[in-house]
Amino acid sequence: MKDFPDTFAEIESPKLRIFESPPVDEELILKVHTEEHIEGVKKDPLCSTAWHSAGGVVKAAEMVYAGELRNAFCYIGAGGHHAGRDYFWGYCCFNDVILAIQNLYDKYGEVKVAIIDTDAHHGDGTRELLELLDFKVLHFCICSRNYVSEDGLKIDVSYFDYSYNDAVELFCEKCVNFQPELIFWYFGHDTHVGDYGDAGLTVEDYVEMAVKIKQLSEEVSDGKLVVVLGGGSDPEIARTSTLAVIRVLLN
């Protein structure tokens, strides 16, 4: 991908605002992860951007929830959904979305949040932390299995049984019933044709998803939507897919 933020100069919109990610506060991290986890992240060269990546998601979620931004796209360097209480893998270091929710809980009380994860892999770290922290969050993951928890808030939908389009429609139905105040979309372009989690998707599919999820947010959460970049390795796919999603958010 071309140097950031030059790539986003391709988007000509007065609505576009670019913020530099601040480092996440260690006191907040320790509410989610262990000290041993933090030490492990410090030693891992693949996690060099972890503090600012997580900090960007925390900042974006707070700004969107507070009404300072309509919605946000978090273009981060280190992922989050494979980071559990005391483990991390798959280029995920700190669980950015869980840290953002913890920050909202600390400042605003129990905020109703929904998460849709369309990365190619299951968000195991996010699921573990939601259970450990007892957050009342709707977590909907499109992955390789089907599962529904007893409380109906933790849902896995298999891409072997559902198209991504149908799975997103199902998430929308669940959200209409749940009525979240804020929606997170954990978006991975690793599902794109030719990327490492190839699920046969294209940029056009991402645009269709983005339109539906944005429309959903306008219906149930006053437009409050935070998109967090997940997996993917192809620079050109990264450029075209992220720009396409951002353009939908700006409309």
C-alpha positions as CSV (number, residue, x, y, z in Angstrom):
1,M,0.0,0.0,0.0
2,K,1.2,3.5,-0.7
3,D,2.5,5.6,2.2
4,F,-0.2,6.4,4.8
5,P,-1.9,8.8,4.8
6,D,-1.2,9.7,1.2
7,T,-3.5,6.9,0.0
8,F,-6.5,8.6,1.6
9,A,-5.8,11.7,-0.5
10,E,-7.6,9.8,-3.2
11,I,-10.8,10.5,-1.3
12,E,-12.1,14.0,-2.0
13,S,-14.6,14.7,0.8
14,P,-14.9,17.5,3.3
15,K,-16.3,15.0,5.7
16,L,-13.0,13.0,5.9
17,R,-11.0,13.7,9.1
18,I,-7.8,11.9,9.8
19,F,-6.6,11.5,13.4
20,E,-3.3,10.1,14.7
21,S,-3.7,7.2,17.1
22,P,-2.6,7.9,20.6
23,P,-1.0,5.1,22.7
24,V,-3.4,3.1,24.8
25,D,-3.2,3.6,28.5
26,E,-1.5,0.7,30.4
27,E,-4.0,1.1,33.3
28,L,-6.8,0.3,30.8
29,I,-4.9,-2.6,29.3
30,L,-4.6,-4.2,32.8
31,K,-8.4,-4.2,33.1
32,V,-8.4,-6.6,30.1
33,H,-5.0,-8.3,29.9
34,T,-2.5,-9.6,32.4
35,E,0.9,-8.0,33.2
36,E,2.5,-11.2,31.6
37,H,0.5,-10.5,28.5
38,I,1.9,-6.9,28.3
39,E,5.5,-8.2,28.8
40,G,5.0,-10.7,26.0
41,V,3.7,-8.0,23.6
42,K,6.7,-5.8,24.5
43,K,9.1,-8.6,23.4
44,D,7.3,-9.4,20.2
45,P,8.7,-7.4,17.2
46,L,5.4,-8.0,15.3
47,C,3.6,-6.0,18.0
48,S,5.6,-2.8,17.6
49,T,2.5,-0.8,16.7
50,A,0.2,-2.5,19.3
51,W,-0.1,0.4,21.7
52,H,-1.0,3.0,19.1
53,S,-3.2,0.5,17.2
54,A,-5.3,-0.2,20.3
55,G,-5.2,3.4,21.3
56,G,-6.7,4.4,18.0
57,V,-9.7,2.1,18.4
58,V,-10.3,3.3,21.9
59,K,-10.2,6.9,20.8
60,A,-12.4,6.3,17.8
61,A,-15.1,4.5,19.8
62,E,-15.2,7.2,22.4
63,M,-15.4,10.0,19.8
64,V,-18.2,8.2,17.9
65,Y,-20.2,7.4,21.1
66,A,-19.8,10.9,22.3
67,G,-21.1,12.3,19.0
68,E,-17.8,13.9,18.0
69,L,-17.7,11.7,14.9
70,R,-20.6,10.2,13.0
71,N,-18.6,7.0,12.4
72,A,-15.0,5.9,12.1
73,F,-12.6,3.6,10.2
74,C,-9.6,2.5,12.3
75,Y,-6.6,1.8,10.0
76,I,-4.4,0.0,12.5
77,G,-1.1,-1.9,12.3
78,A,-1.7,-4.7,14.8
79,G,-4.9,-6.6,15.0
80,G,-6.9,-7.5,18.1
81,H,-9.5,-10.3,17.8
82,H,-7.0,-13.2,18.6
83,A,-5.8,-11.5,21.8
84,G,-7.3,-13.1,24.9
85,R,-6.8,-12.5,28.6
86,D,-3.2,-13.8,28.6
87,Y,-2.4,-14.9,25.1
88,F,-2.1,-13.5,21.6
89,W,-1.4,-14.8,18.2
90,G,-2.1,-14.2,14.5
91,Y,-0.6,-10.7,14.4
92,C,-3.1,-9.6,17.1
93,C,-1.5,-8.2,20.3
94,F,-4.0,-6.3,22.5
95,N,-7.8,-6.8,22.0
96,D,-8.6,-3.3,20.7
97,V,-12.3,-3.7,20.6
98,I,-12.6,-5.1,24.1
99,L,-10.3,-2.3,25.4
100,A,-12.6,0.2,23.6
101,I,-15.7,-1.3,25.3
102,Q,-14.0,-1.3,28.7
103,N,-13.2,2.4,28.2
104,L,-16.8,3.1,27.4
105,Y,-18.0,1.2,30.4
106,D,-15.6,3.1,32.6
107,K,-16.8,6.5,31.4
108,Y,-20.4,6.0,30.5
109,G,-21.7,2.9,32.3
110,E,-22.9,-0.3,30.6
111,V,-23.2,0.7,26.9
112,K,-25.0,-1.7,24.7
113,V,-22.6,-2.8,22.0
114,A,-22.8,-5.2,19.0
115,I,-19.8,-6.6,17.2
116,I,-19.8,-8.2,13.8
117,D,-16.6,-10.0,12.8
118,T,-16.2,-10.7,9.1
119,D,-12.5,-11.5,9.2
120,A,-11.7,-15.0,7.8
121,H,-11.0,-16.5,11.3
122,H,-12.9,-16.8,14.5
123,G,-12.5,-14.0,17.0
124,D,-11.5,-16.4,19.8
125,G,-9.8,-13.8,22.0
126,T,-12.8,-11.4,21.8
127,R,-15.2,-14.2,22.6
128,E,-13.1,-15.3,25.6
129,L,-12.8,-11.8,27.0
130,L,-16.5,-11.1,26.6
131,E,-17.2,-14.2,28.7
132,L,-14.6,-13.4,31.3
133,L,-15.6,-9.7,31.7
134,D,-19.3,-10.5,31.5
135,F,-20.0,-7.7,29.0
136,K,-23.6,-7.8,27.7
137,V,-22.4,-7.5,24.1
138,L,-23.9,-9.1,21.0
139,H,-20.9,-10.9,19.3
140,F,-21.6,-12.2,15.8
141,C,-18.8,-14.0,14.1
142,I,-18.7,-15.3,10.5
143,C,-16.3,-18.2,10.6
144,S,-16.1,-22.0,10.1
145,R,-18.7,-23.2,12.6
146,N,-22.2,-22.6,13.8
147,Y,-22.9,-21.8,17.5
148,V,-25.4,-19.9,19.6
149,S,-24.8,-19.3,23.3
150,E,-27.6,-19.8,25.9
151,D,-28.2,-16.1,26.2
152,G,-28.3,-15.7,22.4
153,L,-25.6,-13.0,22.5
154,K,-22.7,-15.0,21.2
155,I,-23.3,-16.3,17.7
156,D,-21.1,-18.0,15.2
157,V,-22.3,-18.5,11.6
158,S,-20.5,-20.8,9.3
159,Y,-19.5,-19.6,5.8
160,F,-19.9,-23.2,4.7
161,D,-23.7,-22.9,5.4
162,Y,-24.4,-19.2,4.8
163,S,-23.2,-16.7,2.2
164,Y,-21.6,-13.6,3.7
165,N,-24.5,-11.6,2.4
166,D,-27.0,-13.8,4.2
167,A,-24.9,-13.9,7.4
168,V,-24.8,-10.1,7.5
169,E,-28.6,-10.0,7.0
170,L,-28.9,-12.3,10.0
171,F,-26.7,-10.0,12.1
172,C,-29.0,-7.1,11.1
173,E,-32.0,-9.0,12.3
174,K,-30.3,-9.8,15.6
175,C,-29.4,-6.1,16.0
176,V,-32.9,-4.9,15.4
177,N,-33.9,-7.0,18.4
178,F,-30.9,-6.1,20.5
179,Q,-30.9,-2.4,19.8
180,P,-27.2,-1.6,20.4
181,E,-26.0,2.0,21.1
182,L,-22.8,1.4,19.1
183,I,-21.8,-1.2,16.5
184,F,-18.2,-2.4,15.8
185,W,-17.4,-4.1,12.5
186,Y,-14.2,-6.1,12.7
187,F,-13.4,-6.0,8.9
188,G,-10.7,-8.2,7.4
189,H,-9.9,-8.2,3.7
190,D,-8.2,-11.6,4.2
191,T,-11.4,-13.0,2.8
192,H,-10.8,-11.5,-0.6
193,V,-10.0,-13.6,-3.6
194,G,-6.2,-14.2,-3.6
195,D,-5.6,-13.1,0.0
196,Y,-4.6,-15.7,2.6
197,G,-8.1,-16.4,3.9
198,D,-9.6,-16.4,0.4
199,A,-13.4,-16.8,0.9
200,G,-14.1,-15.8,-2.7
201,L,-15.1,-12.2,-1.8
202,T,-14.4,-9.1,-3.8
203,V,-14.4,-5.3,-3.1
204,E,-17.9,-5.2,-4.4
205,D,-18.9,-7.7,-1.7
206,Y,-17.3,-5.4,1.0
207,V,-19.2,-2.4,-0.4
208,E,-22.5,-4.3,-0.1
209,M,-21.7,-5.3,3.4
210,A,-20.7,-1.8,4.3
211,V,-23.9,-0.3,2.9
212,K,-26.0,-2.8,4.9
213,I,-24.1,-2.3,8.2
214,K,-24.0,1.4,7.9
215,Q,-27.8,1.5,7.2
216,L,-28.3,-0.8,10.2
217,S,-26.3,1.6,12.4
218,E,-28.5,4.5,11.2
219,E,-31.6,2.5,12.1
220,V,-30.6,1.2,15.5
221,S,-27.6,3.2,16.9
222,D,-28.0,6.7,15.5
223,G,-25.3,6.0,13.0
224,K,-22.7,5.1,15.6
225,L,-20.4,2.7,13.8
226,V,-16.7,1.9,14.2
227,V,-15.0,-0.2,11.6
228,V,-11.7,-1.8,12.7
229,L,-9.3,-3.2,10.2
230,G,-8.6,-6.9,10.7
231,G,-6.7,-9.5,8.7
232,G,-5.2,-9.3,5.2
233,S,-1.8,-9.1,3.6
234,D,-2.1,-8.0,0.0
235,P,-1.3,-4.3,-0.3
236,E,-3.4,-3.6,-3.4
237,I,-6.4,-5.4,-1.9
238,A,-5.9,-3.4,1.3
239,R,-5.9,-0.2,-0.7
240,T,-8.9,-0.8,-2.8
241,S,-11.1,-2.4,-0.1
242,T,-10.4,0.1,2.7
243,L,-10.9,3.0,0.4
244,A,-14.2,1.5,-0.8
245,V,-15.5,1.0,2.8
246,I,-14.4,4.5,3.8
247,R,-16.3,6.0,0.9
248,V,-19.5,4.2,2.0
249,L,-19.0,5.6,5.6
250,L,-18.7,9.1,4.2
251,N,-21.9,9.0,2.2
